[in-house]
Structures are given as structure tokens and as C-alpha cells.
Amino acid sequence: MKVRYEEKEIDTINTRSFKMNGCNVRLFFTVEPNTTLNGMVLDNLIQVIERKRRTADDVQIQESHLRHA
């Protein structure tokens, strides 16, 4: 089953469902590739990875200072 939404064709068969913070979440995808959205998702993913890396580095530095104190 395919549905039109905001001039984009939505694929209602190929979805992803999961729970997040106690909420049921279902992702729908467009049938046609959407390069703008792909870019936004990849940029956000890179930001999250960088933030997690910085957090991990900060934790290691703090642990190192505690060991040498």
C-alpha cells in the first residue's frame, strides 16, 4: 500500500517499528530518494558521534586526573 503525503509517495509496507522511552515509534520512508533528508540525517549522525567521542574523551581525562591525584 502506498500513500501520497505532501507530494511525496510514502512506502507504508517497508517501515521500522521500535520502542523509545516507553513510546511505540514507527518510521515511514518515501519511495523516491530524498537527498536533502539524507544529508540532514547524516549530519545529525556525525554530530552525535562527535559529541559522544568528546564525552568519552572527557571521562577518560577525568579518570586519569583522579588516578594521579
Residue frames as a rotation matrix with the C-alpha (Angstrom) as fourth column:
MET 1
0.579 0.815 0.000 0.00
0.815 -0.579 0.000 0.00
0.000 0.000 -1.000 0.00
LYS 2
-0.622 -0.775 0.109 1.41
0.780 -0.626 -0.004 3.39
0.071 0.083 0.994 -0.97
VAL 3
0.506 0.780 -0.367 0.03
0.825 -0.563 -0.059 6.72
-0.253 -0.273 -0.928 0.17
ARG 4
-0.063 -0.478 0.876 0.74
0.604 -0.717 -0.347 10.24
0.795 0.507 0.334 -1.11
TYR 5
0.605 0.199 -0.771 1.72
0.761 -0.431 0.485 12.73
-0.236 -0.880 -0.412 1.59
GLU 6
0.507 -0.371 -0.778 2.88
-0.124 -0.925 0.360 16.28
-0.853 -0.086 -0.515 0.88
GLU 7
0.736 -0.113 -0.667 3.57
-0.676 -0.157 -0.720 15.41
-0.023 0.981 -0.192 -2.74
LYS 8
-0.492 -0.867 -0.078 5.82
-0.863 0.497 -0.087 12.51
0.114 0.024 -0.993 -1.71
GLU 9
0.418 0.605 -0.678 4.88
-0.476 0.782 0.404 8.89
0.774 0.154 0.614 -2.10
ILE 10
-0.110 -0.379 0.919 5.16
-0.989 0.131 -0.065 7.11
-0.096 -0.916 -0.389 1.26
ASP 11
-0.319 -0.079 -0.944 6.01
-0.320 0.947 0.030 3.42
0.892 0.312 -0.328 1.42
THR 12
0.170 0.492 0.854 3.72
-0.966 -0.087 0.243 2.04
0.194 -0.866 0.461 4.13
ILE 13
0.882 0.100 -0.460 4.91
-0.090 0.995 0.045 -1.56
0.462 0.001 0.887 3.73
ASN 14
0.106 -0.938 -0.329 8.60
0.699 0.306 -0.647 -1.10
0.708 -0.162 0.688 4.50
THR 15
0.616 0.142 0.775 8.51
-0.395 -0.795 0.460 0.52
0.681 -0.590 -0.433 7.94
ARG 16
-0.491 -0.726 -0.482 10.63
0.251 0.412 -0.876 0.27
0.834 -0.551 -0.020 11.05
SER 17
0.595 0.722 0.354 8.94
-0.238 -0.263 0.935 -0.07
0.768 -0.640 0.015 14.45
PHE 18
-0.376 -0.696 -0.611 10.60
0.532 0.378 -0.758 0.12
0.759 -0.610 0.228 17.85
LYS 19
0.736 0.542 -0.406 10.11
0.631 -0.330 0.702 1.41
0.246 -0.773 -0.585 21.40
MET 20
-0.384 -0.829 0.407 11.83
0.484 -0.556 -0.676 4.58
0.786 -0.063 0.615 22.57
ASN 21
-0.950 -0.039 0.309 11.44
-0.235 -0.560 -0.794 5.84
0.204 -0.827 0.523 26.14
GLY 22
-0.690 0.697 0.197 8.30
0.213 0.455 -0.864 3.75
-0.692 -0.554 -0.463 26.56
CYS 23
0.146 0.739 -0.658 6.71
-0.595 -0.466 -0.655 5.03
-0.790 0.487 0.372 23.33
ASN 24
0.184 -0.013 0.983 5.95
0.647 0.755 -0.111 2.96
-0.740 0.656 0.147 20.25
VAL 25
-0.015 -0.288 -0.957 7.66
-0.534 -0.807 0.252 4.55
-0.846 0.515 -0.141 17.25
ARG 26
0.341 0.104 0.934 7.09
0.662 0.679 -0.318 3.67
-0.668 0.727 0.163 13.60
LEU 27
-0.359 -0.547 -0.757 9.24
-0.261 -0.719 0.644 5.16
-0.896 0.429 0.115 10.84
PHE 28
0.675 0.517 0.527 7.91
0.442 0.289 -0.849 5.56
-0.591 0.806 -0.034 7.32
PHE 29
-0.454 -0.880 -0.141 10.07
0.263 -0.284 0.922 6.23
-0.851 0.382 0.361 4.30
THR 30
0.320 0.494 -0.808 9.44
-0.666 -0.489 -0.563 7.94
-0.673 0.719 0.172 0.99
VAL 31
0.763 0.006 0.647 9.53
0.370 0.816 -0.444 5.82
-0.530 0.578 0.620 -2.14
GLU 32
0.744 -0.509 0.432 11.68
0.262 -0.372 -0.890 8.31
0.614 0.776 -0.143 -4.07
PRO 33
-0.105 -0.853 -0.512 15.16
0.970 0.026 -0.242 9.10
0.220 -0.522 0.824 -2.76
ASN 34
0.911 0.347 0.225 15.31
0.271 -0.911 0.310 12.35
0.312 -0.221 -0.924 -0.80
THR 35
0.079 -0.997 0.003 18.88
0.695 0.053 -0.717 13.65
0.715 0.059 0.697 -0.90
THR 36
-0.091 -0.069 0.994 18.10
-0.423 -0.900 -0.101 16.66
0.901 -0.430 0.052 1.31
LEU 37
0.778 0.451 0.436 16.79
-0.588 0.281 0.758 14.44
0.220 -0.847 0.485 4.07
ASN 38
0.742 -0.583 -0.330 19.70
0.548 0.812 -0.203 12.02
0.387 -0.030 0.922 3.64
GLY 39
-0.155 -0.847 0.508 22.12
0.286 -0.531 -0.798 14.91
0.946 0.022 0.325 4.16
MET 40
0.148 0.294 0.944 20.31
-0.747 -0.592 0.302 16.11
0.648 -0.750 0.133 7.29
VAL 41
0.971 0.240 0.012 20.27
-0.197 0.765 0.614 12.61
0.138 -0.598 0.789 8.81
LEU 42
0.457 -0.872 -0.176 23.97
0.706 0.476 -0.525 12.06
0.541 0.116 0.833 8.07
ASP 43
-0.203 -0.510 0.836 24.89
-0.124 -0.834 -0.538 15.48
0.971 -0.213 0.107 9.50
ASN 44
0.490 0.470 0.734 22.95
-0.781 -0.137 0.609 14.73
0.387 -0.872 0.300 12.68
LEU 45
0.952 -0.169 -0.254 24.58
0.227 0.949 0.219 11.31
0.204 -0.266 0.942 12.97
ILE 46
0.069 -0.986 0.149 28.05
0.561 -0.085 -0.824 12.81
0.825 0.140 0.547 12.64
GLN 47
-0.083 -0.039 0.996 27.21
-0.559 -0.826 -0.079 15.41
0.825 -0.563 0.046 15.32
VAL 48
0.838 0.441 0.320 26.04
-0.515 0.448 0.731 12.68
0.179 -0.778 0.603 17.71
ILE 49
0.718 -0.636 -0.284 29.17
0.581 0.772 -0.259 10.59
0.384 0.020 0.923 17.10
GLU 50
-0.175 -0.816 0.551 31.42
0.239 -0.578 -0.781 13.61
0.955 -0.005 0.296 17.68
ARG 51
0.205 0.329 0.922 29.55
-0.764 -0.534 0.361 14.57
0.611 -0.779 0.142 20.87
LYS 52
0.986 0.169 0.004 29.81
-0.140 0.804 0.578 11.01
0.095 -0.571 0.816 22.22
ARG 53
0.394 -0.914 -0.099 33.52
0.662 0.357 -0.659 10.89
0.637 0.194 0.746 21.34
ARG 54
-0.224 -0.457 0.861 34.17
-0.229 -0.834 -0.502 14.18
0.947 -0.310 0.082 23.15
THR 55
0.581 0.514 0.631 32.22
-0.740 0.010 0.673 12.95
0.339 -0.858 0.386 26.18
ALA 56
0.927 -0.280 -0.251 34.22
0.323 0.934 0.152 9.71
0.192 -0.223 0.956 26.24
ASP 57
0.021 -0.962 0.274 37.49
0.493 -0.228 -0.839 11.69
0.870 0.153 0.469 25.96
ASP 58
-0.011 0.041 0.999 36.41
-0.617 -0.786 0.026 13.99
0.787 -0.616 0.034 28.83
VAL 59
0.901 0.372 0.223 35.59
-0.408 0.556 0.724 10.97
0.145 -0.743 0.653 31.03
GLN 60
0.639 -0.728 -0.250 38.99
0.641 0.683 -0.350 9.41
0.425 0.063 0.903 30.31
ILE 61
-0.192 -0.716 0.671 40.78
0.098 -0.695 -0.713 12.66
0.977 -0.071 0.203 31.18
GLN 62
0.312 0.385 0.869 38.84
-0.795 -0.394 0.460 12.98
0.520 -0.835 0.183 34.44
GLU 63
0.994 0.045 -0.100 39.61
0.007 0.883 0.469 9.36
0.109 -0.467 0.878 35.36
SER 64
0.291 -0.957 0.009 43.28
0.628 0.184 -0.756 9.92
0.721 0.226 0.655 34.56
HIS 65
-0.169 -0.314 0.934 43.39
-0.382 -0.853 -0.356 13.00
0.909 -0.417 0.024 36.83
LEU 66
0.692 0.491 0.529 41.75
-0.675 0.178 0.716 11.04
0.258 -0.853 0.454 39.65
ARG 67
0.861 -0.408 -0.305 44.33
0.422 0.906 -0.020 8.22
0.285 -0.111 0.952 39.37
HIS 68
-0.063 -0.969 0.238 47.23
0.607 -0.226 -0.762 10.69
0.792 0.096 0.602 39.54
ALA 69
0.288 0.238 0.928 45.79
-0.439 -0.828 0.348 12.68
0.851 -0.508 -0.134 42.45
